[in-house]
Amino acid sequence: MYHKYLKFEELLLKIEKAIIMIAFILIFATVSWQVFQRFSNLPIPDTSDISLVSQGVFTFMSVGVLVFLGSHIT
């Protein structure tokens, strides 16, 4: 019975991987921007908030993918 839903789960896995990559890129970009911002003493708001939200998405979605794949977290 499980094999009926395998293609759907594979599609969900691809979507989750794309979301995880976007979150990872946002984390990298916002942390890099924060370093530049602090070095230049610029008053640019909200970069830390975007970074924190991206880290939450990255963490929880990555754990879901690892559990589905049966990787090291399980």
C-alpha positions as CSV (number, residue, x, y, z in Angstrom):
1,M,0.0,0.0,0.0
2,Y,2.9,2.4,0.8
3,H,4.2,2.1,-2.8
4,K,1.2,3.9,-4.1
5,Y,2.2,7.1,-2.4
6,L,6.0,6.9,-3.1
7,K,5.9,9.1,-6.1
8,F,4.0,11.8,-4.2
9,E,6.5,11.6,-1.4
10,E,9.3,11.9,-3.8
11,L,7.7,15.0,-5.2
12,L,7.3,16.4,-1.7
13,L,11.0,15.6,-1.0
14,K,12.1,17.6,-4.0
15,I,10.0,20.5,-2.9
16,E,11.4,20.3,0.7
17,K,14.9,20.2,-0.6
18,A,14.3,23.3,-2.7
19,I,12.9,25.1,0.3
20,I,15.8,24.0,2.5
21,M,18.3,25.3,-0.1
22,I,16.5,28.7,-0.3
23,A,16.6,28.9,3.5
24,F,20.3,28.0,3.5
25,I,21.1,30.7,0.9
26,L,19.1,33.2,2.9
27,I,21.0,32.3,6.1
28,F,24.3,32.7,4.3
29,A,23.4,36.0,2.7
30,T,21.9,37.6,5.8
31,V,24.8,36.6,8.1
32,S,27.3,37.9,5.5
33,W,25.3,41.1,5.2
34,Q,25.2,41.4,9.0
35,V,29.0,41.1,9.2
36,F,29.3,43.8,6.5
37,Q,26.7,45.9,8.2
38,R,28.5,45.8,11.6
39,F,31.9,46.4,10.0
40,S,30.6,49.5,8.2
41,N,28.4,50.6,11.1
42,L,25.3,50.8,8.9
43,P,21.8,51.0,10.5
44,I,20.0,48.4,8.3
45,P,17.2,46.6,10.2
46,D,15.7,43.2,10.0
47,T,18.6,41.1,8.7
48,S,18.9,39.2,12.0
49,D,15.1,38.5,11.9
50,I,15.3,37.0,8.4
51,S,18.3,34.9,9.4
52,L,16.5,33.6,12.5
53,V,13.4,32.6,10.6
54,S,15.5,31.0,7.9
55,Q,17.4,29.0,10.5
56,G,14.1,27.7,12.0
57,V,12.9,26.6,8.6
58,F,16.2,25.0,7.7
59,T,16.4,23.1,11.0
60,F,12.8,21.7,11.0
61,M,12.6,20.9,7.3
62,S,16.0,19.3,7.3
63,V,15.1,17.0,10.2
64,G,11.9,16.0,8.3
65,V,14.0,15.1,5.2
66,L,16.6,13.2,7.3
67,V,13.8,11.1,9.0
68,F,12.3,10.4,5.6
69,L,15.6,9.3,4.1
70,G,16.5,7.3,7.3
71,S,19.7,9.3,7.6
72,H,21.9,9.8,10.7
73,I,19.4,11.8,12.8
74,T,17.3,8.7,13.2
